[in-house]
Every structure is written in structure tokens, then in C-alpha cells.
Amino acid sequence: MSAELGPNPPPESFLKTRSTLQAALASVGAIERSGSAARTTRARHGRPDPLAWCWSLAVELRERGEQTEAVITRRCFASRLFTLRPEVIDGYVELGLSEGLLRRGYLMGQALLSAGEGLR
């Protein structure tokens, strides 16, 4: 964050930005905060709403085009934000397929994902 704020940001600016960022990440389950004055913050494996995660992946796939399933599901923004475990990702993908948000195809035995018809 310090690098993004530039050299010598005012202390109030840094604290407010950090606080806002931490509050946003905590509200979506990416980090956990505890305490009041001296907060303890730790990263954890998040559990976002499965359909929201699939929608985010589908939007990314719509912009990028068809991608290898094994790669895109681990490198997409939603997976990086929540540091999901592979078995959770697999379950979310199956849900996205059943809801029409994602579409799976195969090329030379390799699973590919693209945005489904259910994405509007």
C-alpha cells in the first residue's frame, strides 16, 4: 500500500486508506480482524458466496475468452482474493456449470471454461 500512495504520504492518509481497505476485505471474508484499538489482522481461506464467485469468474472469462480450466480457476481474481482451496473451487465450478454461468468444453482432452449463457 505504501508503494501505491507514493513517497511520504501523510500519516492520516495512510491510516485511513489502510482502515478502509481492511474493512472492505473483512466484509467479503478475505481477512479476519479482531480487537478494537490494537487490531489483529490475519489472512484466511475465505468462503465467498458460490454464485458470486462464479459470476466473477464468468465476467473474467467473457473478457478473456475461453481458458484452460485448471489455470483460470486458480489464477482468476476471485480465487486470488479469497485464496480458495482447490476442492472448494471445483465445487464452485460445478455449481456455475449447473446454473449456466459457466460452460465447459474440451480440446485434446483438456477442460476449457468459458462464460455461459446465464451471464447477463
C-alpha positions, 0 to 999 in steps of 0.5 A: 500500500505504501508503494501505491500512495507514493513517497511520504504520504501523510500519516492520516492518509495512510491510516485511513486508506489502510482502515478502509481497505481492511474493512472492505476485505473483512466484509467479503471474508478475505481477512479476519480482524479482531480487537478494537484499538490494537487490531489483529489482522490475519489472512484466511481461506475465505468462503465467498458466496458460490454464485458470486464467485462464479459470476466473477469468474464468468465476467473474467472469462467473457473478457478473456475468452475461453481458458484452460480450466485448471489455470483460470480457476486458480489464477482468476481474481476471485480465487486470488482474493479469497485464496480458495482451496482447490476442492472448494473451487471445483465445487464452485465450478460445478455449481456455475456449470449447473446454473449456466454461468459457466460452460465447459468444453474440451480440446485434446482432452483438456477442460476449457471454461468459458462464460455461459449463457446465464451471464447477463 
